[in-house]
Amino acid sequence: MKAIIDNINKADWHLVTEEMHQNGYAIVPKLLSDEQCEVLKADYDNPNLYRKTVVMARYRFGLGEYKYFNYPLPDIIQTVRANMYPKLAPIANTWFKALKIDIQFPLSHSELLDKCHKKGQEKATVLILKYNKGGFNTLHQDLYGDIYFPIQIVFVLDEPDTDFTGGEFIMTQQIPRAQSKAIVLKPKKGDVLIFTTNFKPQKGSKGYYRVHMKHGVSEVKSGNRHTLGIIFHDAVS
């Protein structure tokens, strides 16, 4: 896991911070190797790793399925979750301070999970998603409980335009009293996309205000698309 920790530490977190403040998202390239992506995909059919499977069409979430991991998490995921969080917590704290929200997040991930557990949020929220041809994911937000961390990450585990076509990551940005802005992103295999779970601050003439954002996946035109989603807070169910 040393290579993952090294990749996290050598990322340009100053640039990531600027992009998160400006856009509500940022991409760090090749944080996971191709081999690590393949390991995560290879375990997709191992029932011992997961606590819940969701068939998206059943709930009108889209077309595809996703599985929530059970604790203990695989080493790759645990390493990423524990080592990425301290890089993101200062961004989240800056956002909440700007918006005058009286919440400051601890700088260690274990302390955040302690807060979740005290509120009855004890279920792992990390999930792996699979879309075949025709698959898509409707616009949504991932909150899961009273305690939530406002930033999450997604790894693409297949190579766009090689393993699948279509399947772009879609975000919408709702500016008050204006039409929504659509954002289309195409992270590559092993890249990590960092983005807001709910909203980001935007500076206006009278101070900062909330810009709400949702995310989803456009229709996969061919092939199979796997992604790993890491939410940093735990869930009630």
C-alpha positions as CSV (number, residue, x, y, z in Angstrom):
1,M,0.0,0.0,0.0
2,K,3.0,2.2,0.2
3,A,2.7,3.1,-3.5
4,I,-0.8,4.4,-3.0
5,I,0.2,6.5,0.0
6,D,3.1,7.9,-2.0
7,N,0.8,8.8,-4.9
8,I,-1.6,10.5,-2.5
9,N,1.2,12.5,-0.8
10,K,2.8,13.6,-4.1
11,A,-0.4,14.9,-5.7
12,D,-0.6,18.7,-6.1
13,W,-3.0,19.4,-3.2
14,H,-2.6,23.1,-3.7
15,L,-4.0,22.8,-7.2
16,V,-6.7,20.3,-6.0
17,T,-7.8,22.8,-3.4
18,E,-8.0,25.7,-5.9
19,E,-10.1,23.5,-8.3
20,M,-12.4,22.4,-5.6
21,H,-13.0,25.9,-4.4
22,Q,-13.5,27.1,-8.0
23,N,-15.4,24.2,-9.6
24,G,-16.6,21.8,-6.9
25,Y,-14.5,19.0,-8.4
26,A,-10.9,18.0,-9.3
27,I,-9.2,15.0,-11.0
28,V,-5.9,13.5,-9.7
29,P,-4.5,11.2,-12.5
30,K,-3.3,7.6,-12.0
31,L,-3.6,7.4,-8.3
32,L,-4.3,3.6,-8.7
33,S,-2.3,1.4,-11.0
34,D,-4.0,-0.7,-13.7
35,E,-3.2,-3.8,-11.6
36,Q,-5.0,-2.3,-8.6
37,C,-8.0,-1.5,-10.7
38,E,-8.1,-5.1,-12.0
39,V,-7.9,-6.5,-8.4
40,L,-10.9,-4.4,-7.4
41,K,-12.9,-5.6,-10.4
42,A,-11.9,-9.2,-10.0
43,D,-13.5,-9.3,-6.6
44,Y,-16.9,-8.0,-7.9
45,D,-18.5,-11.4,-7.7
46,N,-17.1,-12.3,-4.2
47,P,-20.2,-12.2,-2.0
48,N,-18.1,-12.2,1.2
49,L,-17.0,-8.6,0.5
50,Y,-20.4,-7.0,0.3
51,R,-23.3,-6.2,2.7
52,K,-25.9,-5.1,0.1
53,T,-26.5,-5.2,-3.6
54,V,-28.8,-2.6,-5.3
55,V,-30.3,-3.2,-8.7
56,M,-30.8,0.3,-9.9
57,A,-33.8,-0.2,-12.1
58,R,-35.8,-1.5,-9.2
59,Y,-35.6,1.9,-7.5
60,R,-35.6,4.0,-10.8
61,F,-32.1,5.1,-10.0
62,G,-30.9,4.2,-13.5
63,L,-29.8,0.9,-15.2
64,G,-27.0,-1.0,-13.6
65,E,-26.1,-2.3,-10.1
66,Y,-23.9,-1.4,-7.2
67,K,-22.7,-3.2,-4.1
68,Y,-21.9,-1.8,-0.7
69,F,-18.7,-3.2,0.9
70,N,-18.8,-4.6,4.3
71,Y,-16.3,-3.9,7.0
72,P,-13.4,-4.7,7.2
73,L,-12.7,-3.0,3.8
74,P,-10.1,-4.4,1.4
75,D,-6.7,-3.0,2.0
76,I,-6.6,-0.8,-1.1
77,I,-9.8,0.9,-0.2
78,Q,-9.0,1.3,3.5
79,T,-5.6,2.9,2.6
80,V,-7.2,5.3,0.2
81,R,-10.0,6.3,2.5
82,A,-7.8,6.9,5.5
83,N,-5.1,8.8,3.6
84,M,-7.2,10.9,1.3
85,Y,-9.5,12.2,4.0
86,P,-6.9,14.3,5.8
87,K,-6.2,16.1,2.5
88,L,-9.8,16.9,2.0
89,A,-10.9,17.8,5.5
90,P,-9.3,21.3,5.4
91,I,-11.2,22.0,2.1
92,A,-14.5,21.0,3.7
93,N,-13.8,23.1,6.8
94,T,-13.0,26.1,4.6
95,W,-16.4,25.6,2.8
96,F,-18.4,25.4,6.0
97,K,-16.7,28.4,7.5
98,A,-17.4,30.5,4.4
99,L,-21.0,29.5,4.5
100,K,-21.2,30.1,8.3
101,I,-22.2,26.5,9.0
102,D,-21.2,25.8,12.6
103,I,-19.5,22.4,11.9
104,Q,-15.8,21.7,11.6
105,F,-14.6,18.3,10.6
106,P,-11.8,16.4,12.5
107,L,-8.6,16.0,10.6
108,S,-8.4,12.3,11.0
109,H,-10.8,9.8,9.4
110,S,-11.1,7.7,12.5
111,E,-12.5,10.7,14.4
112,L,-15.1,11.3,11.7
113,L,-16.2,7.7,11.9
114,D,-16.4,8.0,15.7
115,K,-18.9,10.8,15.2
116,C,-20.9,8.7,12.7
117,H,-21.1,5.8,15.1
118,K,-22.3,7.9,18.0
119,K,-25.3,8.8,15.7
120,G,-26.0,5.2,14.8
121,Q,-24.2,5.4,11.4
122,E,-22.1,2.3,11.4
123,K,-22.5,0.8,7.9
124,A,-19.8,1.1,5.3
125,T,-20.7,3.4,2.4
126,V,-17.9,2.5,0.0
127,L,-19.5,0.9,-3.1
128,I,-18.5,-0.6,-6.5
129,L,-20.7,0.1,-9.5
130,K,-21.1,-1.8,-12.7
131,Y,-22.8,-0.7,-15.9
132,N,-23.3,-2.7,-19.1
133,K,-24.4,-1.4,-22.4
134,G,-27.3,0.9,-21.9
135,G,-26.5,1.5,-18.3
136,F,-26.8,4.9,-16.7
137,N,-27.2,6.6,-13.3
138,T,-29.7,9.3,-12.6
139,L,-28.6,12.6,-11.0
140,H,-28.4,12.3,-7.2
141,Q,-26.5,13.1,-4.0
142,D,-25.0,10.6,-1.5
143,L,-25.8,11.8,2.1
144,Y,-26.8,8.7,4.1
145,G,-27.4,10.3,7.5
146,D,-27.2,13.4,9.8
147,I,-23.4,13.2,9.8
148,Y,-22.0,13.5,6.3
149,F,-18.7,14.7,4.9
150,P,-19.3,17.1,2.0
151,I,-16.7,15.7,-0.4
152,Q,-16.5,12.2,-2.0
153,I,-14.3,10.4,-4.6
154,V,-14.7,8.1,-7.5
155,F,-12.2,5.9,-9.3
156,V,-12.8,4.7,-12.8
157,L,-11.6,1.1,-13.0
158,D,-11.9,0.7,-16.8
159,E,-10.4,2.7,-19.7
160,P,-12.8,5.0,-21.4
161,D,-13.1,4.6,-25.2
162,T,-11.3,1.2,-24.9
163,D,-13.2,-0.9,-22.4
164,F,-16.4,1.1,-22.8
165,T,-17.8,4.1,-24.7
166,G,-20.2,6.7,-23.4
167,G,-20.6,6.5,-19.6
168,E,-19.4,10.0,-19.0
169,F,-19.5,11.4,-15.4
170,I,-22.2,14.1,-15.3
171,M,-22.5,16.9,-12.8
172,T,-25.1,19.7,-12.6
173,Q,-24.6,22.9,-10.8
174,Q,-27.7,24.8,-9.6
175,I,-27.1,28.5,-9.2
176,P,-29.9,30.3,-7.3
177,R,-32.4,32.0,-9.7
178,A,-30.7,30.6,-12.8
179,Q,-30.8,27.5,-15.0
180,S,-28.6,24.5,-14.1
181,K,-25.1,24.2,-15.5
182,A,-24.1,20.7,-16.9
183,I,-20.6,19.5,-16.5
184,V,-19.3,16.4,-18.4
185,L,-16.1,14.7,-17.2
186,K,-14.1,11.7,-18.6
187,P,-11.6,10.5,-16.0
188,K,-9.3,7.7,-17.2
189,K,-8.6,4.3,-15.6
190,G,-7.0,4.7,-12.2
191,D,-7.8,8.5,-12.0
192,V,-9.6,9.7,-8.9
193,L,-12.4,12.3,-9.3
194,I,-12.9,14.4,-6.2
195,F,-16.2,16.2,-6.0
196,T,-18.8,17.8,-3.7
197,T,-21.4,15.5,-2.1
198,N,-24.0,18.2,-1.8
199,F,-22.9,21.8,-2.4
200,K,-20.0,24.2,-2.6
201,P,-19.6,27.9,-1.6
202,Q,-19.7,30.6,-4.2
203,K,-18.8,34.2,-3.5
204,G,-21.4,36.7,-4.4
205,S,-21.8,40.5,-3.9
206,K,-23.2,39.9,-0.4
207,G,-20.9,37.1,0.7
208,Y,-20.9,33.4,0.1
209,Y,-23.9,31.3,-0.9
210,R,-24.5,27.6,-1.6
211,V,-24.3,26.2,-5.1
212,H,-26.0,22.8,-5.0
213,M,-24.6,20.1,-7.2
214,K,-25.8,16.6,-8.2
215,H,-23.9,13.8,-10.1
216,G,-24.8,10.9,-12.3
217,V,-23.5,8.8,-15.3
218,S,-24.6,9.1,-18.9
219,E,-25.6,6.1,-20.9
220,V,-22.9,3.5,-21.7
221,K,-22.9,2.9,-25.4
222,S,-20.7,-0.2,-25.5
223,G,-18.7,-2.4,-23.1
224,N,-18.7,-2.5,-19.3
225,R,-17.9,0.3,-16.9
226,H,-16.8,-0.3,-13.3
227,T,-16.2,2.5,-10.8
228,L,-15.3,2.6,-7.1
229,G,-17.1,5.2,-5.1
230,I,-15.7,6.2,-1.7
231,I,-17.9,8.2,0.7
232,F,-16.1,9.1,3.8
233,H,-19.0,9.0,6.3
234,D,-20.8,5.8,7.4
235,A,-24.5,5.1,7.0
236,V,-27.5,4.0,9.1
237,S,-28.5,1.3,6.7
